[in-house]
Amino acid sequence: MFGGDFTIRSCIRSALPGQVLDVADESILHSGLRIGFPAAECLTKVLEVGLGCSEESPANRLEMSEVVKELISIKERFFKARRGARH
């Protein structure tokens, strides 16, 4: 599917943010997310981190401390209310 200048990175980059659901695995979208969950926004944030981790030049990649910080922020933003609803 990918070749030449068309890579998974370019595919994801061109899909963000408007077509993020077009490149997402449908099983993610049907895995018990609550009604109203902002799946497109959450996936966009996660894929942006992935793009930052996979820059062509290692010097331009996110540092792991930044990756952890971003992923924790995403988890707290999108899943904190869900966790609280179970109590």
Stockholm file with secondary structure:
# STOCKHOLM 1.0

chainA/1-87         MFGGDFTIRSCIRSALPGQVLDVADESILHSGLRIGFPAAECLTKVLEVGLGCSEESPANRLEMSEVVKELISIKERFFKARRGARH
#=GR chainA/1-87 SS CCBTTBCHHHHHHHHTTTTHHHHSCHHHHTSSCCTTCCHHHHHHHHHHHHHHHTCSSGGGSCCHHHHHHHHHHHHHHHHHHHHHHTC
#=GC SS_cons        CCBTTBCHHHHHHHHTTTTHHHHSCHHHHTSSCCTTCCHHHHHHHHHHHHHHHTCSSGGGSCCHHHHHHHHHHHHHHHHHHHHHHTC
//
